[in-house]
């Protein structure tokens, strides 16, 4: 198992594995006994241009919109390998105008209930070769630095020198998915 | 006898079938994003019959999966954690004052010509794409009147097959009724945050109330859960019986009162909602000569707003004002304006037959 990547670190996926075609991005978390928090957590993926702006609301993939329009990014109906949620990225099918595939995580703003990510016991994102199921990258535990945040960018796949790299982000927001999406050009 | 879709008789009256099929087509190499139906646990109360039933989604997550092997916590290599100020959008904020005429900020895809209103009842017609609700004559003006329907039989048939409900995306404002009796919220608007529905009325209306008559699917993420709240259910939420499912720790619907009576939908659980009927009602014993005025105000997480005027109801003790259906993850809103003698009568007129009533105004929870 590779050593966990800290925030800000990246890995050159296609340079290490030239034949890499599809990448599974998975999220693992532990909410302890807080089933309200557990049930309110959402993994989402934004297909962004070089300025980190999402192409459109249709390029936001989550449980209620299971794929991007061209289906290069598809949310798995059932996550495997210890992940709670997963998306599968078909690298060759990602549109040219998409420079970054951003993986984010947030607490849904449910009526009468407010939770923050600071209650999480652990939170990790990982990248897996979807064809061989071999783990390529695993982040450090991102929960350790969380407090009042209710949305978080976990990591991003991005184009680099004709290939793809993966970077661990860990950028937190206290304005929920609304603030996170606004930073990426979407009004939610 | 084997069935061949290619040779099947065309059903232009079921336009939504073609639209859904086209939208859900997926290449063989990609995982199918359409939720597959999964067996439901035995329902507590059988839902009302419906000719077209939305698919029950599979569990999107696996809450029973153990977490990854714990590793010692390490401080972040780079201090990247700037806190953002709270987002301004708050679905629990009181809504703006009641209904104003629809402004020019409507964000709708252009509606195609609607088909003529059906004369059939609504009990077995829960998800019609091509049947606008029968609007009252005094309905509010539509912001974007549809183009006139094409003349001629064949053209009309094709137009009916192509007709789709108007859609409301993340921003905008619209008055529902008249030429726009129904609309569909986008997948993002139907899946993020919460949607609130407020009964916005003036003081002259007196102590009127809002009730949400609902049907919920079972919790697909916990199909074997012994928790009664995970089972399919049908009942009513009001300011006095706030949660749906009843006594749930994580309600799909939450009723209460802020400035006005309110029902909120937790969109993280939108797939559990089968349908919701918003009923307005006057207190027992109040003279029924006063006509209804005001509106139901639907507000999305992003701030898009749908107003449903109450004036078309006229004078009645109660009325079904708005129906909300969840169709494959998208919420469909339909103005109803159907007077009734009581909450019970309004619910039963829409086929909510599984609810047990203490009297005409009080469901057994």
Interface residues (C-beta under 8 A of the other chain):
Chain A: X4 X6 X7 X8 X9 X28 X29 X30 X35 X36 X38 X39 X40 X41 X42 X57 X60 X62 X63 X64 X65 X66 X67 X71 X74 X75 X76 X77 X78 X79 X82 X83 X84 X85 X88 X90 X108 X109 X110 X111 X112 X113 X121 X122 X124 X138 X140 X141 X144 X145 X146 X148 X149 X169 X170 X171 X172 X173 X174 X175 X176 X177 X178 X179 X182 X183 X186 X187 X188
Chain B: X26 X27 X29 X30 X31 X32 X33 X34 X35 X36 X58 X59 X60 X61 X62 X63 X65 X66 X67 X68 X70 X71 X73 X74 X75 X76 X77 X78 X80 X81 X82 X83 X84 X85 X86 X87 X88 X89 X91 X92 X169 X170 X171 X186 X187 X188 X190 X191 X192 X193 X194 X196 X221 X249 X250 X251 X254 X256 X264 X265 X266 X267 X268 X269 X270 X271 X301 X302 X329
